């Protein structure tokens, strides 16, 4: 299931919205109840990086798009993962979608 969700997030496959609802909570309150740790607020730059991660861009591509170094992108991505208590980019994107922070 996780691999399928990761593939959908980076655009390799599509998941119908009704099926996506089966794996992502509809209400932000559900995410908060189920989260291991409270979700911290992202900075505007972290949110930009997260949105580009959701589109499947690499760190290098994100850096080029935002005109920042790849190292800085990695720093922001690590911060996003930490704040969302995510172990992977795909998990961070899925949580952000569940919170309504980004749209697919």
C-alpha positions, 0 to 999 in steps of 0.5 A: 500500500505504501509503495502504491501511495508513493507511486501516486504521489510522484505521478507514476500512477493515479489514484481515484479521489474516492480511493485516496479517501480510504487511506487519507483521513477526510478531516484534519482532526483525524490526523491530529488524533492519529499522529504520534506527535503534534504537527508543527507549523511549516515555514513558507519556504518549507511549504514551497519545498513540500509542494515541489516534493509532492510533484515528484521533483528531485532536490536538484530540481527543487533547488533550481526552481527556487534558486537555492542550493541542493544542500539548502533543499535537503535542509528544508526537506529534513525539517519538513520530515521532522515537523510532520514526524514522517520517515520519507518524502512520500509520508510527509506528502501524504500527511500534508495532503491529509492536513489540507496543506497541499492539494493533489 
